[in-house]
Amino acid sequence: MDSWERSNRLLNAIRYEIDQGKFDPREYVKKEVHALKFENYVQGWLERLEARHGRREVSWGYLQFARGVVKKYLIPLLGGRDARDIREGQIEDFRDALPVSLQPKTVANILGLLGKILRDAFRRRDIAYLPEMPKIEVGEPVTRWLSQEEQEAVLAHVPAPVFRAFFLFLMKQGVRPSEARALRWEDLDLKNNRVVIQAAMDGERYRTCTKERDIRYLPLHPRVQEAVKKLPRSIGGFVFAHNGKPLSKRLVISAWSRAAREAGLRITCYQGTRHSLASQAVNKGVSERIIGAMLGHKSIASTRRYAKLSTETLTAVWTEEESPVCPQKEVDK
């Protein structure tokens, strides 16, 4: 207040609102300060994220993940704070307050989202200090994969031609299921045995770009070519369609789970197809660079998470016939 009289009038007005049960302190906070309360700021960040999703800049899955983390963890545990006052100590307290049942990977993802919000706030000059995020040791996940014989056992339990062709496409081409679901007939060049991967399904919505926003030109496996030639052309133009629409994520998971279970295997579709192709290739001696190019990886590190050597391949270190022994040189005394 700039004078005693003005502050006295405001005090009397507040007392009157208290007596009437209508007092709300938020009405007396400057608008910009109100917006920087963490729960308000993060809601504004979500609105901007939703706008980016509308422009196809972020996926539906990421938007849903962000909404869930904000509602379940960020607002309940960090609400009431000023976004400008968040420091390393508050973030460590937040991490320690998360349920102990959460896996390290989940905790890392939650902290990653919080870090993203704070980095955006710093970039926009809404906060003057960017706190350092604590490091979470996640560890390397267990990668499971199938041999070609095990994959054939799964295919033998897939009766529907479109699903059998779909899983065969995943096994031989190594694309993501979301990319195969978005495949259109114009993406196939059956004459030259080639397929272009340039789109993906975002949930159940067609998205005109892949996860990595790349375009990959892949050779078409002969078995895949024969399988897709037998598929009917759907009105919607999608190669793998059900009732005229691209295969839904739910139908794909259901069909794979049933076939794998009947084959006596417990493995996800992603592991049984994309991961398995990478591991089969590296055990045949294919270079990680070529495998990464097939899978659309940006780094060799990503390929190494997928491509695993089998124990049978590793026994080569014991085979003396495959490793000629160099004669020992005489040493002059």
JOJOQUI-V684297 format. One record per run of one state. SS is the DSSP state (H for helix, E for strand, C for the rest). FROM is the first residue (numbers start at 0). LEN is the number of residues. If there is no record, write none. Layout:
ss = <SS/SS>
from = <FROM/FROM>
len = <LEN/LEN>
This chain:
ss = <C/H/C/H/C/H/C/E/H/C/H/C/E/H/C/H/C/H/C/H/C/H/C/H/C/E/H/E/C/E/C/E/C/E/C/E/C/H/C/E/C/E/C/E/C/H/C/H/C/H/C/H/C/H/C/H/C>
from = <0/3/20/24/28/30/35/36/37/54/59/78/81/82/85/87/97/103/123/147/155/160/173/176/181/183/184/187/189/193/197/199/202/204/207/215/219/221/229/237/238/240/242/244/246/248/262/268/283/287/295/299/306/310/318/319/322>
len = <3/17/4/4/2/5/1/1/17/5/19/3/1/3/2/10/6/20/24/8/5/13/3/5/2/1/3/2/4/4/2/3/2/3/8/4/2/8/8/1/2/2/2/2/2/14/6/15/4/8/4/7/4/8/1/3/11>
